[in-house]
Amino acid sequence: MIIIKSEREIERMREAGQLAAHALERVVSSAAPGVTTLELDALAEQHIVAAGGVPSFKGYRGFPGSICASLNGEVVHGIPGATRLEEGDVLSVDVGAILKGYHGDTATSVAIGQVDRRIRRLLEAGENALQKGIERAEPGNHLSDISWAVQSYAESLGYSVVRDYAGHGIGRDMHEDPQIPNYGPPGRGPRLRAGMVLAIEPMLNEGDYRVATADDGWTVYTADGGLSVHFEHTVAVTDEGWEILTARDA
Ligand code: MG
């Protein structure tokens, strides 16, 4: 069942979304060669806790971090650790925050130092794919219009979209209905209406879409070893269209 949020609930989710967004900004602005992903994790956690929030991911099914930090061929759910970022890496960071009972969830991928054109092109595609999906999150559209917008854009550039992981509804729980796959034909699934809040999160691979999970039980990586990027926003469907609750410039 898709939970419809009231104006008051959306207002709270905007606050949670902004907290997650600012924590992510804190991480991104500190992500540089020589920094460890555990140091970035501490920055995000401190930021969230100082604002009276709780990191959504910490302890979730035993996940040890406050952020997910996934490097290069890792897709999502990377565990922060002693790995030092290196010039030329691509880092995907996912941050979730609970504030006043509601979750905000957002992710981005960034270049560490100077990266080659191949990575810059993939990063740009991932960011644009998220935007294409968000633009379909309007009242009256079908849920899978989002999925198709992401897939058709990514594949037109020669990339694949990960199929084993999807976006999700979000609210009092981090993962609510509906699941939002990043692939599939348009015109399927429930019609969108104002008050739905969706975490839209395309994962683009430079090679094949298939992924596997590491022995740590969490880290998802590309089966072919190719690079992957991940972009996510928490988006409210509104009467007028949509609003990005985790916008970092808000
Ligand atoms: Mg999410």
Boltz pocket constraint, residues with backbone or C-beta under 6 A from the ligand:
constraints:
  - pocket:
      binder: B
      contacts: [[A, 105], [A, 166], [A, 167], [A, 168], [A, 174], [A, 199], [A, 201], [A, 232]]
      max_distance: 6.0
